[in-house]
């Protein structure tokens, strides 16, 4: 069974992840969506609010490991240089060692989505591992900017602006889109939480299985050692018995020779 410390750590990681998601949702209450997303290449250091990155099994994701994500991110500079020189994504995708990175970072439905903020770019949802791989390697990343965070309005002495019917309609549409985005993110948060719980359960089962296998292996080794010791002890005992028997037979042979000489005074008359 996993130790209490491991369980406490897993609980803390889950709680930290939930707090990060809740804080992200709080900030997104003021998120203003763009009419059309903007694709840009930005510094990976400018992207923040990437949740649950301190988890002990963060890189164990979808049967991939840290090295897999690092391999994908390692080709970003070459792709960005080729794009700057006028090559198209399709032509770059045809290059074998770059195709996977193109699919992971530049495909429209997989591109990392962010919200522009005064401090940089707020991470939204999918792509944590790709984002962190680029961060660790210090590379720029392509992102899809879907909107921007709006600071709380401060009271001013400016004249009140007349709001037209078109403005009201646009505002209602923006609010509707924001509500839909919020609902989608809440759903994704629930799915992520369920996935995390499942991963924790699977990890617990895996640890239990490993401990059982280690215990069985230790018992097997102990039994083998015990059998070896018994075998050696038995061999030594048998060897000792043979030595004793040999000495006894030798002594009996010597005794018979002396009796003949003493009693008969010789073998011939």
N, C-alpha and C positions, 0 to 999 in steps of 0.2 A: 504493500500500500504506500502511496506517496506520503511524504512526511508532512507534519502540520505546517512547517515553514513553507514548503512548496505550495500547499493549498492556500496559505495566507497570501503568498506572493501572487498567485493566480487571481485571487479575489481582489487584491489591490490593483492589479493591472486592469482587470475588468472594470473596477470602479473608476479608475483614472480615465479609461477609454470612454465610459459613459459621461463623465464630467466634461471631457473634451468635446464630445458630440453635443451635449446640452449647451455648452458655451458657444459652440459654432452655430447652433440653432438660434441662440439668443441674438448673436450678432447679425444673423441673416434676416432677422425681423426688419432691419432697415435696408435690406438688399434690394437694389433697383435693377431689374433685368434690362439688358440691351434689346433693341428690336432684332438685331442679328448678332450672333457671337463674333468676337474678333480673335483671330488666330495670331499669336505672336511667339517669338522665341525669347525667353526671359532667363535671368540668372536663377538657378535652382535655390540659391540662398535667399531669394526674395519671396519664396513661397513658405507660408507658415500654417499652423493649425493642422498638421498631419498627425492624426490621432493614433494612439496605441503603439507608438514606435518603440517604447521601452519594454514591450513584452518580451519574455525570454525566448518565445518561439515565434517572434515576429517574422523571421525570414522563412519559416517553415510554412509555405503557403501554396495551395493548389499543386502539391507534389513538386514544387520548385524549391530551390535552395538559393542562398545568397549569391553564390557564384553564377547562377543562371541570370539573375537580374544585373549583376555587374557586367557580364558578357554583353547583354543587350545595351546597357548604357555606354559601354566602352566605344561604341561606333558612332555616337552622337556627333562628335566633332567632325568626323569625315563626312557624314551626311550633310551637316550644316555648311561645310565648305563647298561641297558639290552643289547644293542648292544656291549658294551665293554666286557660283560660277555659271548659273543658268540651267543646270540639269533639272529635269522633272522628277517628281516622286516615282512615277511609273518606271522611268529608266533606271533610277537608283534601286528600286525594288528588284529589278532583274539581276542585280549583282548578288550572288549567293550569300556572301558573308554579311550583307547589309539588309537583306529582305526581312529577317525577323525583327530587327530594330525598327524598320519602317512600319511594319504591321503593329508593333507594340506602342510606338510613340506618335505616329503620324496618321493612323487610320482615324477617320472622323468619329466613329462611335467609341473608340478607345482613348482618344486624346484626353489628357488630364484637364479637368475643368476647374477654373478658379474664378474668384470674384475680386475685382480690383479694390484695393484698400489704400489708405494713406500710408500704411507701413509696408506695402508691397502687394502680395497676392494671397488671398485666403483660399486654402485648399478646400474643395467641396466634398468629393466622395471617392470614386474609384481611382486606383493608380498609386496607392501609398508606397508600394514596394518599388515601382519604377521611379517614383519621385525621390525616394530615399537613396536609391542606387546612384542616381545622377548627383544628388547632394554630396554623397560620400566621395564621389570621383571629381566633384567640383566643376561639372559640366552644365551648360545652358540646356534648357528643355523647351520643347514646343508646348504651348498651353492654349486652351480655348477659353477666352475671357467672356463670361456670359452676362456680366453686369458689374455693378460697383456698390460698395457699401456707402450709405448716406449717413453722415453724422446727424445727431439730433439737432433739430432746428433751434437756433438761439433767437431770443426776442430782439427785434430791431425796431428802429424808428422809421423804417422805410415805408413809403406809401403803399397802401393795399393795392394789389394788382387785380384787375378785373379778370374773373375766371369765365371763359366762354364755354359754350356747350361742348365744343370739340375738346377743350382742355379737360372738362369733366369726364368725357367719354374715354379719353386717353388715360386719365388717372384711374378710372374704374378698370380698364383693361390691364393696366400695369399692376393694380392691386390683385386682380384675379390671377394673373400670371405668377405673382409673388406667392399667393396662397397655394396655387397648384405646385409651385416649386417647393414650398415648405412642406406640403403634404407628401410629395415624392421623397424628400429628404428624410422625413419622419419614418416613412415606410422603409427606406434603405437602412436607416439606423436600427429599426426593429430586426430587419433581415441580418444585418451585421452582428447584432447582439445574439441572435439565435445561432448564427454561424460560429460565433466565438464560443458560445456555450457548448456547441457540438464538438468543436475542436478541443475544448478543455476536457470533455468527457472521453474523447478518443485518446487524448494524451494520458489521462488517468488509466484507461484500460491498457494502453501500451506500456506504461510504467509498471503496472501490476504484473503484466505478462513477462516483462523483462526480469522483474524480481523473482517470479516463480521459476523462470528458466535458470537464473543464476543460482537459486537455492537448490534446484534439482541437480544442476551441474556440480555444485559443491558437495552435495550428498554422494553423488556418483564417484567423485574423486576421493572422498573420504573412505568409501567402501572399497575402492580399488587399492588405496594405500593400506587399509586394514588387511585385505586379503594378501597383499604383498608381504606385509610384516609376518602374518601367520605362516605363509609359505616359507619364508626365510627361517623362521623359528623352527618349523617342522624339519626342514632340511638340516639345520644345525643339530637338532635332537637326534635325527637318524644317523648323522655322521658321528656324533658322540657315542651312540650305541654300538656302531660298527667298531670304533676304536676300543671300547671296553671289551667287546667280544673277542677282538683280535688279541688283546693283552691277556685275556683269560685263557684263551686257547694256547697261547705261547707259554704261559705259566704251567698249565696242565702238562704240556709236552716236556718241559724241563723236569717236572716232578717224577714222571714215569722213568726217565733215564737214570736218575739217582737211585731209585728203588731197585732196579736190576743190578746195579753194581754192588750195593750194600748187602743185598740178600744172597746173591749167588757168588760173590767174589770174582765174578767174570762170567762171560757167556760160554766158555769152553772148559772142560775138565782136563 
